[in-house]
Amino acid sequence: MSHGVGVLAYGTLLGEFLSEKWLDRPEPEDINALNSSLRKYLRFIRVAGGWETFQGLLRALSTISHTHNVSIPAVATRYVLDIRTVSAVIVGCRLTSDSSKYAERNLEVFSFKLSKDDHAVIRKAQQALLDIPGGCGDEYRRPPYLTAAGDLSHHIKITQSDELREAISTGKRIEYSTDSPWEPIAGYCRAVRTGNHICISGTTANSPSSLSLPVLGEYSARSQTVAILDIIRRALKALGGTLSDVVRTRIIVGNEADCEEVSRAHGWVFQCEGVRPSNTLLVASLIGPEYLVEIEVEARLGFDGVILTIAIAAGFLSNLFSGPESAGASARTETELAADIGTIDESEDIQPRRKRPRIHDESLSGPEVVSLLSSDEEYSNPSRQTSHLPSHPTLHQHHDLDSFPNAYGSGKAIPLHLQPHAESPDTESIFHTGQDTAARDIKRVMNMLAQPDQQIEAIETGLSLGIPPTVPSSSNAMSHSMDVGSNGQARLGIPIKEPALCPEQAELVDIILSGRNVFYTGSAGCGKSTVLKAFTRRFRDQGLQVDIVAPTGISALGVGGSTTFVYAGWSLSSFKRPLDKVRQGAHGKYVRKRLKSTDVLVIDEISMVENFHFERLNAVMQEARSSYEPFGGVQVVVTGDFHQLPPVKPFETCLQCGEDLVSNRSQESYSCRRHGTFHDEDKWAFKSEAWGLCNFVYFHLKTIHRQNDETFIKILQKCRIGEALTGADTDILMNHPCRTANATKLYARREEVRRHNQIRFDKLLSEKYTFTCMDAFDLNPEHEILRGIIGAPPTEA
């Protein structure tokens, strides 16, 4: 729980034994008459205490189900979901023509709430049953063997048999067929493998003969797309491949209105695989009105190098220069491939846009993905990332994990520190724009990629290919012409002095400038705002649009930004609408333009941003930018200290439906009658799904610059993380001499502040005067917003 990881429970209904069907019924005599799932769970029941003991649990669940007018499965599922460590439960839903009734029955889970007495009754019934030792999956690995067949062999299926491997090694043609009746009639197979090349025939969402459904996914184009890609996944697996080996897809859609939903489903599946195949989308007639989508696939396996192709930039490059440098492709082996180059993400905007480099995930099987940014991105320089970055967020400073929310324990730093090449006169060209500069920069990249030795040398010496590094200054201050939160001085052209960055701050700025999503934190006085000003200025100097948002007006004012409400175009009533309606608000003319123009989104005071608030902001960014990537694909930098102020009034409305949530203070939870219960401990932004998708790099600033007294700093750290103070700590705080006359006093509560101010005010000896303030303004009925309001009198306050 401390790391934000919950349990996904399965088998909670014992295959259907936990239902009215088996209440007060005799134990099945012929175990072979049961399906494989029920055979397995009957073994569970026998080992746990026997059929009669199990009937006691069923009767207890039945009594509770009658109280709430729901089914036994609903009570059982609700009980499991109420366990704090459980985040979700997998339940079955039969794929039949009347499957909708099973879905409706499953939704009963969210229509009621179990009381403390209900929980006590279920726990008492459970006590009569024996616990089966072992974690998830252990029942398959050690006695008692509780699988349907009694051992593990029934559940093991080796897809790449010796025969298949031999056929592949000898270069034979391998054909893969399914049970489709049309394959032998029409003379084709589902898939063919020749060497390392796999071709998948045009595939529709055909329902297996064992099901009564006419088509998988019924009449949803999106569902059919996912079902088709799952069929294709199985075909690839049978031939020794995976979806990450796919290099091309061809989609045929019967109805043009379904194109967007099909594309989104296609994008979601391959985003999970970590690759983006080339794609063609066609609108054409399909055989049968029930078939909405057809997909064919081409995959290539087994290569140990990557061909760099310049598909989008080729035309542009040919206009810039000619010669051997413009050949457009070169092959490199895996050992020579030292960095991934971010993929192109086309946008309808005309303005140049810097896109976050796409990182290859080691945990996903498949080839490395390398492509070249088009000329109008990154100032014509591909942004380089070292391959095989960790799949989890990385901590760049060792620290106490207990005092850091949702942190992973790795101490590895991101292997990306771009330094200027001492002998490269073209390094400064990245600060300029223009076609000639773009040509020079692309030439340099092409030449380097074509010469592995030069490329390796560039990596070793730190040749700058994108963003210049942040080197700690040896001087006490640096003078710049732009600063966050100092717009007035900037407009007047007054140079603004910034404090020099310490080494850890400079390292953090370099990581942010590399394009990664970053969450950085630290105690008060560690320089979070200094870092924000530094990287914001650097981004803006490169022509990027940096938008800074914060949850409150005061915090936004301090960093020269706006509130999340202003940025997203929300009003106070926005959150009372379903999430789909909130998404639609992103299509407003000015809101959409603002969100689409963002290159880097900075969220300050993240500790005050609530879980659902973070999710809604992610949703509107995705909608406005027509992208399912986190926050629509922009780079996200969040900062703040989760040991400081928490979200104000969390979980006021349901994320999905917008209804007011009912607060239960005794259990510190909030309930929606349709979408379940939300716990106070999950209110933080880092508990949201969107946070995990951002794959943040975590950075902890540890050097305190505001105080120099190490003893005092340690006391402040104890206060920050809620650690008890020692007697010596208390003596220092209470007995030290105060060198500041008439110092401001800080109190935790407003009433204490009012009382102290009144005491000090009453001590004043001078005569008291009272002034009454009156503010007034005239409404302008001719104003475009107030047009129609006639004769409105002045308002006084």
N, C-alpha and C positions, 0 to 999 in steps of 0.2 A: 504494500500500500504506500510506503514511503517513497517509492520510485514511480508511482502512478501506474502500476501494473495490476490488472485485475484478472480474475479467472473466467475463462469461457467454458461453461459447464455443458456437458453432453450426457446423454443417457439418463436424464433426470426422471423420465417417465417409465423406465425399465421396458422400453420397447412397446408398451401400451398396457403392461400389467397394472400400472397405477391408473386405473380407470374403472368406471362403473361396470364395464363388461365382465370383470373378474371378481367383483364384490360378492361375497358369500357363494362363490362357485367352487366346485371341487378342483383339486390340483390336476392338471392335464396328465392323463395316464400314458399316452403315446407321445414321447418327446419328439419323435421323428415326424409327427404330424404338424409340428410347429415350424414356422419359418426360422431361418438361421438366427435372426435377432432375438426372437423369443426363446429359442433354445439356450442361447448364451445367458440371457437374463434369468431364466428359470434356475440355472446353475447358481447364479448370484443369490437368489432367494433361498435355495436349499442350504448353501454354505452359511448364509447370514442368520439362519434360525428356523427355516422350514416354512411350509405353506400356511399353517395355522397361525404362526406368529406374524407372518406377513398380512394375514387377514385382519389382525388387530390394527395395523397401520392403515389399511384401507378403510376400516370402519371409522377410525378417527378422522380421516380426510373426508369421508362421506358426511359425517355430522357437521363439519365446518362448511362443506360445500352447500348444504341445505340452508345454513344460516345466512350465507351470502348469495344464495340463488345462482350458484355457478357450478361448474363441473369439477370432478376430482382432479383431472389434469391441471385445471387452472389453479386450484389450491396448491398442488404440489409445486408447480412452476413458480407461483408467487412466493412460496416459502423459500425456495432456492435463491430467487432474486433478492430476497430480503437479507441474505447473508452479505455482510459488508464487503467481503473479499471477492464476491462474484459480480462481474460487470455485465455478463450476458449469458443467455441460455440458448442452445440450439434445440429446436423442436421440429418434429417431422410434419410434413404436409403432403398427403397422398396426391400424386399426379394423376388425377382422374377428371372426368367431365364435371363432377360436382365438388372439385377440390376447394371451391370458394367457401363451403361450409366449414371446412377444417380451419381455414384462415380466420373466419369469424369466431370460431371456438377459441382459437389461440389468443384472440384479442380480448377475451374475457379476463385475461390476466391483469389488464390495466383498468378494470372496471370496479375494483374493490381493494380493500386493504385489510391485511390480517392484524388482529388485535394481539395484545400481549398474552391473553388467555388462549387464543388460537395457537400461538407459537408454543405455549406450555403444553397443550394437549398433544401436538405433533411430536415435540421432544420426548414426552413421556412414552408415546407409542414407539418411538425409535429406540428407546433404551432397551426394549425387549429384543432387538435385533443386534447381532454381532457386527462390529466394524470389520470390513475386509481390508487388510493392510495393503499399503502400497499407494503410490501416487498415480496420476493419470497415465494409464497404459501399463502399469505394473502387472495387472491381471493377465496380460498376454505374455509376460516374461518369466514368471515364477509361480510355483504352486500357491493356491489352487488354480489350475488352468481352466479359465471360465469362458473360453471361446466356444462358438457353436460346434466346432468339430473336436473340441477337447485339447487341441494343441495349436501351435502357431502356424503350422503348414497351410491350413485352410486360408489364412490371411496373407500369405506371401505369393506374389505373382511376379516372376522375372520376365520383363518385357524383352530384354535383349538376350535371347537364348544363345547357346553356342552355335546353333544353326544360323541365326541371324548374323552373328559376328563373323562367322566363316564366310557367309555370302557377301558381307560388306568388304571383308579383307581381300576377297578374290575378284571384286569388281562386278558381281552379278547384279542383274536387274531384280529389284524386290518390289512386289506389288502387295498392297494392303487393301483388303475388302471388308465391308461391313455386311450386315444382314439386310441391306436395302434390296428389294426385289428388282429394282431397275438396273442394278449394276450388271448382272449377267444378260439381261434382256437387251440393254443398249450397248453392251460390250465395252464397259469401262470399269475402272476400280476407283476406290476412294483416294488412294495416294500411290505414288510411284517414287522409289528411290533408286537413282543411278549414281554411283560414286558418293559424293558428298552433296548431291543435289536432290531435294525432295519437292515434288509438285503435288499439291492437293487439289482435287477436282472442285468445281463449283459445288458448294455445300449449302443446303437449306436446313431449317430446324425440324427435320423429320422426327416424328415421335417413334420410339422403339415399339415393336409389335406387341410388347408386353403391357403397354399402356393404352388406355382408351382415349387419350388425347389425340386430336387430329394433328396437332403440331406443338412442339415445345415453345413455351413463351406465349402461347395463345395469340392474341391479336395486338401484342405490344412489339413494335419494331425493335425497341431497345432490348427487351428480354430475348427476342429471337436472335439478335446479334450476339449476345453473351452466350446463348446456348450453342450457336453455330461455332463460335470460337472455342468452346469447350469440346465439341466434337472434333474440331481440327487439332486441338491440343492432344487428344487421345491418339489421333492418327499419327501425329509427329512423334509422340512417345513410343508408339509401336515400332516406328522405323528408326529409333535411336536419336530423335531430335527433341527440341523444345520450342516453345513460342519465341524464345529469345534468339532463335536461329533464323526467324522469318526476315526476309529482305524485301518482300513485296506482297501486297494484298490488293485484290481487285473486288470491289463491292458493287453489287447491282441492287438497287432499291426500286421497288415497284411504285411507290408513291413519293413524289418529290417532297411532300410535307414531312416525311420521315427522315430526311437526310441528316438533319441536325442531331436527332436522337441517336441514329445509327452511328454517326461520327463520334459522338460523345462516348458511346459504349465501346466502340473500337479504340478510342484514345485511352479510355480508362484501363482496358485489359492490357494494352501494350505498355502503358505507363507503369503498371505493376511489374512487367517483365524487364523494364529498364531499356527498351529499344524503341526506335521509331522507324518502322519499315516504310519504303516508298509505297504510294497508294494511288489508286484510281477509283473514283466514285462515279457510277453511271446510274441513270434513271431509265428503266426499261421494263417491259412486261415480263412477269414471272408466271410459271405454270401453276394455276390454282390461286384463287383469291386469298386462301389462308396463308400463303407464303409471301412474306413481306420483304425478305432480304435473302440474298445469295452471296456467298463469299468464296473466292478461290485464293490460294496462297502458294507462294514459292519460298523455299528455305534453302540455305546453304550452310553446311556443317564442316567442322574440322580444320578450318584454316587457322594458321598461327600468325597471320599478319593482317593488316587493314589497308584497303585501297582508299586513298583520299580522293574523293570526287568533288568537283566544284560545279554542282548542278545549277544553283541559283546565281552564283557570282560569275559564271563563265562568260556570259555576254558582257558584263561590266568589265571584267579583266581584259577581254580582247580589245576593248576600246581604249584601255590605258597603256598597254605595252604589248609587244610581240616578241617572239624569239623563244628559245628553249625554256626560259623561265615560265612561260605561259602554258606549258604542256598540260598543267592542271591536275596531274596525278603522279604519285610516287608510292612505291611499296616499302613498307618497313616491317621488320620482325618485331615480335613482342618485346624482346630485350631492348630494342632501339626505341620503343615507344615509351617515352618518359612522361608524357603528359597528355591528358585529354583536352580537346579543343571544343568549346561550347557549340551547341547546335544552333541553327538558325530558327528563329521563331518569328514568322512573318506577322506583320501588323498592318492594319488598314491606315494607321497614322502615316503622314508624310514625313514628320520630323524624325531625325535619327534617334535610335533608341538603343540603349545599352542593356543587353539581356544577361541574366545570371547564367554563368556556365553550367552546363548539365553534367552532373557528377555520376560517374559509373559506380554502381554499388557492387562490392565484392560478393555480397550474399546472393546476388542474382546470377544464375548461370548464363552463359552466352558470351559472345565476342565483345571485345572492347568497341565502343562507338566513337568514331572520330569524324568530324566534319569541320568545314571552314566557315567562319562567320562571313556574311556578305559585307561588301565594302562600306556600307553605311553604319556598321556596328563597331563599337569599341574603337572608334577613330581609325578604322581600317586595320586594326591589329587584333588577331585572334587572342582571346583571353585564355591563358593556359592554366590547366590544373594538373597536378600530379595524379597519375592513375592509382587505382586501388586505394582510394580514401576510405576510412572506416565508415561502415554503414550507420553507426550510431553517432549522436552528437559527441564532440570531443572536448574535454576539459583542457585548457591550456595552462592551468595553474593547479598544483596539488593543494588540496584543502580538505577540511573536515566535511565528509559527505553529509553528516547529520545536520550541518548548518547550511546546506545548499540544496534547494528543491530540485527534485527530478534530475539528479546529476548522475552521469556515468563515471566510473572510476578510472577511466584511462587518463594517463597523463601525457599522451602523445600530442604534439603540436601539429597543426595542419602544415604539411610540407610545401609551403608556398610563400616564398619571400623573394619578390621580384626586386632585383637591384640593378642599377644602371651599369652597362658595360663601360669600363673605363676607356676603351679604345673605339667605341662606337659613336661616330659623329651624328648618326641618325637618331640617336635615342631621343633627342629633344623634339623630333618630328611628331611625336605622339601628342604634343600640346597644340598642334596646328591642324587646321582643316584645309580642304581643297583637294582637287583631283590629283595634282602633282604629288602632294604628300601621301595621299592614299596609294598611289602607284608605287612610290618608293617603299612604303611600309609593307605592302603586299609582296613586292619583289623580295624584300628581305626575308619574309616568312617562307616564301616558296623556295628560295635558295637554301635556306637553312633546312627545310624539310627534305629537300632533295639530297642533302649532304649530311649523313648521320653523324660523322665526326664533328662537323661544325655545330650540329644540333646538340650533341652531348656536351661539347665545350660551352655552349651557350647556357646550358642548364647549370653546369658546374660553376660558371662565373656569374650567373644570375643576369643574363641578358634581359633587359626590360622589353617585354612584348606588349604591354598593355598599359598598366597604371604604374607610375613611378612610386618608389617606396617611400615610406615615412621614416626618415633617419632622425634620431634624437638630436636636437640642436645643442651645441655647446654653449650658446649664448643664453643669457637669462630671459630674453624675450624675442619674439619674432614679430615683424610688422607685416600686416596683410591689409588688403583693401576690402575685404568682405568678412563678415562675422555673423553667426546665427544670433538673433536676438538684438542686434545692433543695427537695425535697418536705417535709423536716422543718421547715424554717423556715416554709414556706407553711402547713403544718397548724397551727403555733403562732401564725399570724397576724403573724409578724415581718416588717416591710417589708424587701424585698430590693432592694439597689441594683444597678443595671445601668449599665455605661459608656454614655456618649452615643454615638450612631452618627455616623460621619463621612459626608460626602455620598455617596460611592460605596456605602457600606453601606446608607444610607437608600434609595438608588435601587434596590438589589438587593431590599430588603425590600418595596418597593412592587411590583416585578415579581412577586415570589412571591405577594403578597397579591392580585394580579390574577387568579390562578387558573391561570396557565401552569405546565406542567412545566418545572422549572429544574434545570440542573446548574451549580453555582458552585464555583470552585476558587481557589487562591491559595497562596502560600508560608506557612510557619509564621509566626504572628504577624500575619497580615493581618486576623484577626477573623472567621474562619469560624464558630467557636462562638458568638461574640457575635451574629452575624446569626441563627444557628439559634435562640438563645434569644429574640431579638426577635420574629421572625415566628411562632414557636410560641406565645408568650404572646398575641400579637394574635389568632391563629386561635382559641385556647382562650377568650379573652375573648368571642368571637362565638358560643361554644357548639359549635364544631366539634371533632370527635374527631381529634386529631393523634397518630399512632403513630410513634415513633422507633425505628429498628432499626439494628444495626451487626453486622458479621461476627464480632466477638469479644466476650467478656464484659467485658473491661477497657474497650474503646472504648464499649460500650453503657452501662456504668456512668457514664462521664464525661459523657454527655449525658442521663442520666435515662431511658434507653430499655431495650430488651431485645435479645437476639440474634435474628437472622433465624430461627434454629432454633426458639426459643421462640414467636416471633410466628406462624410458619407451622405449628407443631405437628409439626415434624420430629424424628426421632431419628437416631442415627448411621447406621442402616441404611436410611434413607429413600431415599438417592440410589442404592442398589443395586437399586432397582425401576425398571421402565419409567416413562416420563413419564406415561402414562395412569394408572398406579397412584398416582403422586405426586399427580396431579390429584384422584383419588378421596379422598385424605386430607383434602382441603379440605371434605368433607361431614361431618366430625366436628362434633358439636353445638357445642362451645366454640370450635373453630377457625373454623367458618363464622360464628358470631356475632361473633367478634372481627374477622375480615376484612371482614365486611359493615358493621360499625359504623365502619370507618375512613373519614374524609373526606380526610385528607391523610397521605400516607406519606412519611416522611423517612428516607433511607438515608445514614448517616454512614460515614466511612472507606471510600468507594466503591472506592478503589484495591485493597483487599483482597478485594473481592467478585468472584468468578470468573465468567467468561462463562456457564457452565452454571448456576451458582448464581443469577445474575440471571434467566436464562430460567425456571428452576423457580419462583422467587418470582412472576414474572409469570403463570405458568401456574396456580398455585394461587389467586392473586387473581382471575383471570378465571373460574375454575371456581366459587369460593365466591360470587362476585357475579353469576354467570350473564351475563357480558358478554364479548364479544370485544375490547373496547377495551383498550388497554395497561393492565395492572394493574387490570383490571375497571372502569376509568373514574374511579378516584380521582386526585387531584392527586399527582404524584410530585415530590419535591424530593430531589436527591442532591448530596452534597458530599464533598469530600476532595481529595487531591492525588495524581495518578497518578505524580508523581516521588518519592513516598515508598514505603511498603511495598507489595509486589505480593501477589497472591493466594497463599496458602499451599497447596502441593500441588495445583496446578491439574489439571484433566482426569483426576481419579482414576477416575471412572466415566462411562460413555456416557450422554449426555442422553436418548437415545431408548430404549435397552434396559436400561440400568442395569448392564451388564457392566463388569468392571474393564478399564480401558484399559492397553495394553502400552506402556511408556515406551521410547523410543529416544533415549538421551541424545546420541548422536553427531549425530543429525539434529534434535534438539530437537523431537520430535513424539511423539504418542500415538495408538495405533491401536486401532480396534475391528474385529473380523473381519467384522462385519455392516454397519457404518456409516462405514467409511473412516478417514482419518487427520486428526488435529487438531494444529495447530502451536502451539508455545509462544507465538509472537507474538500469537496470537489469544485468549490467556487472559483479557484484560481485559474488564471489563463493557461498555465502549463498543464492543467488537467483536461483541456479541450482536445478534441480530435485534430483540429486545425494545427495546434501547436506541434503535435507529433509529425504531421505531414510536412511541416516546414524544415525538418531535419536541421535544427539549429546547431551551430558551433557554439559551445558554451565557453565563456571566458570570465574568470574571476579576478578583478583588480584587487590587489591585497595591500599595496603601499598606500598609507594614509599621509596626505599632504597638509591637511588642515591643522593637525596637532603634532607637536614634536615630543611630548612627554609620553614615553613608552608605557609607563605605569597607567597613566590616564587612558591611553588608547586601549589597553587590555580591559580596563573597567568598562569602557564604552562598548567593547565587543561583547562582554558578558551581558550587558543590558540589551544589546541588539538581538542576541539569540535566546534570551530568557534564562540565562544561567544565573544561579543564586550567587549573590555577592558575599564575600567573606567579611569577617569583622574588620580586617585591615582595610578592605575596600571601602567600607562604610565610614571608617574613621577619616580616610583621605577626603571623601566627598563632603563630610559634615564639618570637618575641623580645619580645612585649609584656609589661609587668609585670602580674602577677596581684594584684588588690586583695582577693581573697577568700581568707581563711585556711581551710585544710583543705577546699577545694572538692571536690565530687563529680567524679570522672573518668568519662568515657564511653569505652567500648571497643566495637569492632565485633563481637567474638567472646566467647562465654561463657568459653572457656579463659583468655583474657586477663584477664577480670574475676576469675576464680577465683585466678589467679596473683597479681594485684595485692592482692586481699583477704588472701591468705595471707601475703604479704610484710609488709603493714601489721599483721596480727594477730601475727606473730612478733616484731614490734618492741615489743609491749606488755610492760611490765616486771612488771605485777601477776600474782598467782597465777591459774592457770587452773582453772576449775571446769567440770564436765560435768553436765548435767541431762538426765534421761530423761523424756520426756513420754508419758503414757498417756491415751488417750481411750477412753471406753466409752459405750455406749448400750444400752438394753434394747429388744428388738423386742417389739412389742405384737401378739400373735397375733389379737387381737380387732379390730384395725384393718381397715377394709373392703378396703384394698389388700393387707394381709398375711394376710387370713383364710385358714386352711388350713395355715399354717406353724405346726406345733405343737412346742413345746419348743425353740425356737431359742435357743441360748445367746447371752449378750452377746458382742459383737464388740469386740476390742481392737486398737488400732493403736499 
